[in-house]
Amino acid sequence: MGEAHGTAPDDDGAGLRCLVTGATGYIGGRLVPELLAAGHRVRCLARSPEKLRDHPWAGEVETVRADVTDPGSLDGALADVDVAYYLVHALGSGRDFEEKDRRAARTFAERAAAAGVRRIVYLGGLTPPGVPERQLSPHLRSRAEVGRVFLDSGVPATVLRAAVIIGSGSASFEMLRYLTERLPVMVTPSWVHTRIQPVAVRDVLRALVGSARMPDHVNRAFDVGGPDVLTYRDMMLRYAEAAELPRRLILPLPVLTPGLSSHWVGLITPVPAAIARPLTESLRYEVVCREHDIDRYVPPPPGGALGFDEAVRLALRRVREAQVSTRWSSASVPGAPSDPLPTDPDWAGGSLYTDRRSLAVDASREALWRVIEGIGGDNGWYSFPLAWAVRGRLDRLVGGVGLRRGRRDAARLRAGDSLDFWRVEAIEPGRLLRLRAEMRLPGLAWLEMYAETDDAGRTRYRQRALFHPHGLAGHAYWWSVWPFHSVVFGGMARNIALAAARSPVPAPAPATSGPGA
């Protein structure tokens, strides 16, 4: 591969200025604190910087509002940057995601070169040897092409290629976990016999952080993997052992195509078919490291990279202790609406339907807020569970996210968190939770929940559902579900008030976890 030339950056050991794109996502949200711990200065690029506000490291970083597809917004974001981390992709955004990835990568590379960035670091996918690129799955093909764009950009680049990443909250780990835990007997696609080299998320983070100080003359791709080469069947059996589950019976069924496999995965796991399909398509290929040259520049830790079994045990512990710092659903669903709330001053206007509820609550405001912040996931939605379950299933059938994403944390929420088929758009602790719908709808929808104190000093719960219809279908949708509002929204308000009245005194919150498992 071609190599650029120059001197190593910051030989005096001073921290570098690092730009992290995708900071609201699974890897980006974990990389930021690791870069800070290594002494670097971090600037986070996000289309919605407010989603980073509640992260524990938010006060230690600079945030900029920008979009990798908008050249004008990138110039300010890339100014004075030493190392730019590219951790965004259009996976799950539709059939043209390859073109979107290609265009975004070229735009970013061009603006990085113009800004004088010293290095681009990209996390891509491990590709199988001997398979022409045109025959790869669209997911792997796109990852390979984006890596090539950066290597040909004129800016020294480090392209890290990883297969299955094992860590609490990763899409690959969640897929493995739910398939194994929910199905003691599995009829599986033939790809369960494909060899894979999984890697622990902490080793991916170590390689990403270490790549910041790679010498300027290095411009190449590196394979990144753990010490174990396993089939997906092996991974499921070893997961069951680590989770202390009975041994699983796995029966491969060759007729399960990638399309059918993705729907099968979508039915069993929280990962929607739009994301499961590219993941399952990629599992058809043997993805094993051909070299470990990254060790020359980023030395492995004492004892070497983490093995599969230990990575699974660490991830399971994070899940069971509710200390998952980021999840695969941390990033917004591609194409999800980002229009202003219809009551904001800059809203363009149009039809707006609203359902309002308000109740006095026989509980403290703090108790009411605990119930509000704990909504969704295992706690449910406090009304007509069957209706919510049916709505979630219908959403999955049309390619939406459904209800299975659950929560990152059982008790706490932060802006940007996914919450079943909602996204936390705004949270004012102790007062307001605003959710934006990410289910498939002919319009835009929000749900707001308030904990307030009225003029008489009583605790009051206030709830507002808003729907901005798109076209005739949107109006028809609202009126078709309107008869159920008294049951769904009215029941929700009443049951939240009752739950607050019965709410026990909370136990002390557990300690916050680190990002590396």
Disulfide bonds with the S-S distance in Angstrom:
none
